[in-house]
Amino acid sequence: MLRIEEKLKILADAAKYDVSCSSSGSTRKNKGGVGDASASGICHTYTEDGRCVSLLKILLTNHCIYDCAFCVSRKSNDVKRAAFTVEEVVDLTMNFYRRNYIEGLFLSSGIFKDADFTMERMLRIVKKLRQEERYNGYIHLKTIPGASEELIKEAGLYVDRMSINLELPTEAGLKLVAPEKDHESVKKPLAFVKDQIASFKEEKKLIKHTPIFVPAGQSTQMVIGATPENDFEIMQVAHDFYKNYKLKRVYYSGYIPINNSNSLLPQIGSAPPLVRENRLYQTDWLLRFYGFQLDEILNPQHIHLDLDIDPKLSWALRNPHFFPVDVNTADFNAIIRIPGIGRQSALKIVQARKFGRLHIYQLQKMGIAYNRAKYFLQCVDTPFILGSPSMEHVRHAILSAGTRHNQRKVVAGQLTLF
Amino acid sequence: MYYLFDGTYLGFLCCVFESFERKEFPITPLVHTDYQIALFAETRTIVTDNRKALRVQKGLQKRVGNVEAMDFYRAFLSEDRKAWLASFFILHQIFNGRADIRQHYGNDQVLYFSQILKKVSRERHRMKAFIRFSKSSDGLYFALVEPDFNVLPLISDFFRKRYADMPWLIYDMKRKYGLLSDMRQVGEVHLSLKEVQGAAAPSIAIALDERDELFQHLWKHYYTSTNIEARKNMKLHLQHVPRRYWKYLVEKK
């Protein structure tokens, strides 16, 4: 038998490409045992890649009957295989949790034998934690596509969040690298869990002591940059999934090359598309929290997000007629559309202006990114400029005044003499 | 004018009471042990009187509600004199009928108050995240911390609810006191110097649970394994886990 240490190494390494690490949104209370959920979630540490570590994220096993080209655990990949026993996962989770290392467990798995067999084994871990260890901390469980609805429903009674990964944004992309899989097998269980959550909520209205069912909702993940989908296609898919399955989150994961055996995928050594990934998340936020419609940011005319500037600024530059916004009179929804002003600052502005009209120095102190925002807003002492500056000029001014990272990009576009 | 008080929140509230009673404003609240700062200035020593403090607290709750009233306690725990001054200014405004003064972000004092609140709240959140318990052979889970602000009172409830079935101790090395839970209630404890030194080097002085080192070891392994080398971003890493916290983090030690 492998030592627990080696198993942990193999099965944590294989699970790390799953991005989701959120531990928020659950309402589970400690009922005479150990652990509870923190509504806002807690990141207990961060790895050197800057990603949060909130949950003990492991695979039950990396044995898998599938052969998806983008996946490190695919059947044909020559990696060491391992599998935890139920007791080992429970022991690790409890001991890490009691030492306050983690906020809970994220359990995923390769598919061994078949979907139901795998799901059943995962369910055993979850039940043991809840029933025998009286553990009330967070549990994120992967739904195994193809598992029976009875198993999924039972699991939902014990876990806080469930998720299934779309893997590739489009069906066509998926067929290229994982011919055995399809989006339908993801959509079906997502829809099933969504309906269950809704019906448990209905029931709760009538009967107070209805058990909680997946209180932190569902999420999914797409790999970005492995297949040739453009940003418009990706965000359309995300948008549909938010709408149709009431997802809490869609995660975008920049593809990290893990093998050279499939010539369709980026090869080892090519950098993961980190900036693009960031822009997709920014777009996601604009859609969910800033009142933007998808077609304002991405549409058939603009199918790619600008990598040099964020999507809000990019939208603003394309829509000069919307600006300048007077922060002393405009409503909240207009103020959050100003590049460089977030929701928190906008709220401060709206509250503070009741005490008198705001000046530049006050805005600066409140913590807005004034150097970016100044081209798009107006306050008491905004200098009067005849005519409006061209947006091309604004873009250049912002980029060259920005961080060194941006400056390099601007300079790179110019000629070098020597 | 400096008001010298005993350094407790009740004492602080008494300063507010006295300043209204005597119609003295502005005043600067100061802990009497910091007296040398005010050596040549006019001072008044404020005696803590729980009834007076309670009257201020009740009046405050009536005007701004319990949640906002609590903010002044949080800001007090920052131990930052500028924040105390800002609190004083805001409290005066509130008791003079401007209950909505907290929204006046264009005002320096109000803005500073909201910023310090944010800092305290961030530190409180960090302590919930960064505290690492070790298990001793007699079953006590203990942790040492050095928070930037005096946030132990703000995390007591959180740990009491979460770890209700195990005894635990969280000790603030900077402020020399800790919280001890015996599974029934949480109390404040002060350790002797020898005990503190023992806790700082537990492998020598405190007998650890036989499996504690195993789990520390496994946690470090997990931490390394879950990192994606191709995405390395030390700037972001340091932003999230500033170096001053590394000392007590198992995975960064």
Boltz contact constraints between the chains, C-beta under 6 A:
constraints:
  - contact:
      token1: [A, 5]
      token2: [B, 221]
      max_distance: 6.0
  - contact:
      token1: [A, 8]
      token2: [B, 218]
      max_distance: 6.0
  - contact:
      token1: [A, 8]
      token2: [B, 221]
      max_distance: 6.0
  - contact:
      token1: [A, 8]
      token2: [B, 222]
      max_distance: 6.0
  - contact:
      token1: [A, 9]
      token2: [B, 221]
      max_distance: 6.0
  - contact:
      token1: [A, 9]
      token2: [B, 225]
      max_distance: 6.0
  - contact:
      token1: [A, 12]
      token2: [B, 222]
      max_distance: 6.0
  - contact:
      token1: [A, 12]
      token2: [B, 225]
      max_distance: 6.0
  - contact:
      token1: [A, 12]
      token2: [B, 226]
      max_distance: 6.0
  - contact:
      token1: [A, 13]
      token2: [B, 225]
      max_distance: 6.0
  - contact:
      token1: [A, 16]
      token2: [B, 226]
      max_distance: 6.0
  - contact:
      token1: [A, 16]
      token2: [B, 228]
      max_distance: 6.0
  - contact:
      token1: [A, 30]
      token2: [B, 161]
      max_distance: 6.0
  - contact:
      token1: [A, 30]
      token2: [B, 164]
      max_distance: 6.0
  - contact:
      token1: [A, 33]
      token2: [B, 165]
      max_distance: 6.0
  - contact:
      token1: [A, 34]
      token2: [B, 165]
      max_distance: 6.0
  - contact:
      token1: [A, 35]
      token2: [B, 162]
      max_distance: 6.0
  - contact:
      token1: [A, 36]
      token2: [B, 161]
      max_distance: 6.0
  - contact:
      token1: [A, 36]
      token2: [B, 162]
      max_distance: 6.0
  - contact:
      token1: [A, 42]
      token2: [B, 128]
      max_distance: 6.0
  - contact:
      token1: [A, 42]
      token2: [B, 129]
      max_distance: 6.0
  - contact:
      token1: [A, 43]
      token2: [B, 129]
      max_distance: 6.0
  - contact:
      token1: [A, 44]
      token2: [B, 129]
      max_distance: 6.0
  - contact:
      token1: [A, 45]
      token2: [B, 251]
      max_distance: 6.0
  - contact:
      token1: [A, 46]
      token2: [B, 237]
      max_distance: 6.0
  - contact:
      token1: [A, 46]
      token2: [B, 240]
      max_distance: 6.0
  - contact:
      token1: [A, 46]
      token2: [B, 241]
      max_distance: 6.0
  - contact:
      token1: [A, 47]
      token2: [B, 226]
      max_distance: 6.0
  - contact:
      token1: [A, 47]
      token2: [B, 227]
      max_distance: 6.0
  - contact:
      token1: [A, 48]
      token2: [B, 227]
      max_distance: 6.0
  - contact:
      token1: [A, 48]
      token2: [B, 232]
      max_distance: 6.0
  - contact:
      token1: [A, 48]
      token2: [B, 237]
      max_distance: 6.0
  - contact:
      token1: [A, 49]
      token2: [B, 227]
      max_distance: 6.0
  - contact:
      token1: [A, 49]
      token2: [B, 228]
      max_distance: 6.0
  - contact:
      token1: [A, 49]
      token2: [B, 231]
      max_distance: 6.0
  - contact:
      token1: [A, 49]
      token2: [B, 232]
      max_distance: 6.0
  - contact:
      token1: [A, 49]
      token2: [B, 233]
      max_distance: 6.0
  - contact:
      token1: [A, 50]
      token2: [B, 233]
      max_distance: 6.0
  - contact:
      token1: [A, 50]
      token2: [B, 236]
      max_distance: 6.0
  - contact:
      token1: [A, 50]
      token2: [B, 237]
      max_distance: 6.0
  - contact:
      token1: [A, 95]
      token2: [B, 215]
      max_distance: 6.0
  - contact:
      token1: [A, 99]
      token2: [B, 133]
      max_distance: 6.0
  - contact:
      token1: [A, 100]
      token2: [B, 131]
      max_distance: 6.0
  - contact:
      token1: [A, 100]
      token2: [B, 133]
      max_distance: 6.0
  - contact:
      token1: [A, 101]
      token2: [B, 219]
      max_distance: 6.0
  - contact:
      token1: [A, 256]
      token2: [B, 230]
      max_distance: 6.0
  - contact:
      token1: [A, 272]
      token2: [B, 230]
      max_distance: 6.0
  - contact:
      token1: [A, 348]
      token2: [B, 105]
      max_distance: 6.0
  - contact:
      token1: [A, 351]
      token2: [B, 103]
      max_distance: 6.0
  - contact:
      token1: [A, 352]
      token2: [B, 104]
      max_distance: 6.0
  - contact:
      token1: [A, 352]
      token2: [B, 105]
      max_distance: 6.0
  - contact:
      token1: [A, 352]
      token2: [B, 106]
      max_distance: 6.0
  - contact:
      token1: [A, 355]
      token2: [B, 104]
      max_distance: 6.0
  - contact:
      token1: [A, 358]
      token2: [B, 106]
      max_distance: 6.0
  - contact:
      token1: [A, 362]
      token2: [B, 106]
      max_distance: 6.0
  - contact:
      token1: [A, 365]
      token2: [B, 111]
      max_distance: 6.0
  - contact:
      token1: [A, 366]
      token2: [B, 105]
      max_distance: 6.0
